Amino acid sequence: MKKFQLDEGTRKKFGAYLKELRNSAGLTTEAVGELTGIDRSDISRMETGGRKIINPLYLKELAKLYKVN
């Protein structure tokens, strides 16, 4: 499965969007990790734009959790 590599600006915007979705759902990074199987540190790195490559399976799990497509 192909992984997505994002430039810094896109990572920061996407990370802010993920954090907004999480906050709107009233969840902590720990809760998201428990519900999706994604390590809390990976969630945190995605939300801060620190993760250059994102696994598509992570995106699929987060989309299901946050009910977005």
C-alpha positions as CSV (number, residue, x, y, z in Angstrom):
1,M,0.0,0.0,0.0
2,K,1.3,3.4,-1.0
3,K,2.1,5.9,1.8
4,F,1.5,9.6,1.4
5,Q,4.3,12.0,1.8
6,L,3.2,15.6,2.5
7,D,5.1,18.9,2.4
8,E,5.4,20.9,5.6
9,G,2.6,23.4,4.9
10,T,0.2,20.6,4.0
11,R,1.2,18.6,7.0
12,K,0.5,21.5,9.4
13,K,-2.9,22.2,7.8
14,F,-3.9,18.6,7.8
15,G,-2.7,18.1,11.3
16,A,-4.8,21.1,12.5
17,Y,-7.8,19.6,10.8
18,L,-7.2,16.2,12.5
19,K,-6.9,17.9,15.9
20,E,-10.1,19.9,15.2
21,L,-11.9,16.7,14.4
22,R,-10.6,15.0,17.6
23,N,-11.5,17.9,19.8
24,S,-15.0,18.2,18.2
25,A,-15.5,14.5,19.1
26,G,-14.4,15.2,22.6
27,L,-11.6,12.7,22.5
28,T,-8.0,12.7,23.8
29,T,-5.1,11.3,21.7
30,E,-5.1,8.3,24.2
31,A,-8.8,7.6,23.5
32,V,-8.3,7.9,19.7
33,G,-5.4,5.4,20.0
34,E,-7.5,3.0,22.0
35,L,-10.4,3.2,19.5
36,T,-8.2,3.0,16.3
37,G,-5.2,1.0,17.3
38,I,-2.9,3.9,16.3
39,D,-0.2,4.7,18.7
40,R,-0.8,7.9,20.7
41,S,2.5,9.3,19.6
42,D,1.7,8.8,16.0
43,I,-1.6,10.6,16.4
44,S,0.2,13.5,18.1
45,R,2.9,13.7,15.4
46,M,0.2,13.7,12.7
47,E,-1.7,16.5,14.5
48,T,1.4,18.7,14.9
49,G,2.6,18.1,11.3
50,G,5.7,16.2,12.5
51,R,4.9,13.1,10.5
52,K,6.1,13.3,6.9
53,I,4.7,10.0,5.7
54,I,1.2,8.9,6.7
55,N,0.0,5.4,6.5
56,P,-3.3,5.2,4.5
57,L,-4.6,2.7,7.0
58,Y,-4.3,5.3,9.7
59,L,-6.3,7.7,7.5
60,K,-9.0,5.0,7.0
61,E,-9.3,4.4,10.7
62,L,-9.4,8.1,11.6
63,A,-12.0,8.8,8.9
64,K,-14.3,6.0,10.3
65,L,-13.9,7.3,13.8
66,Y,-14.6,10.9,12.9
67,K,-17.3,9.9,10.4
68,V,-15.7,11.8,7.5
69,N,-14.8,10.6,4.0
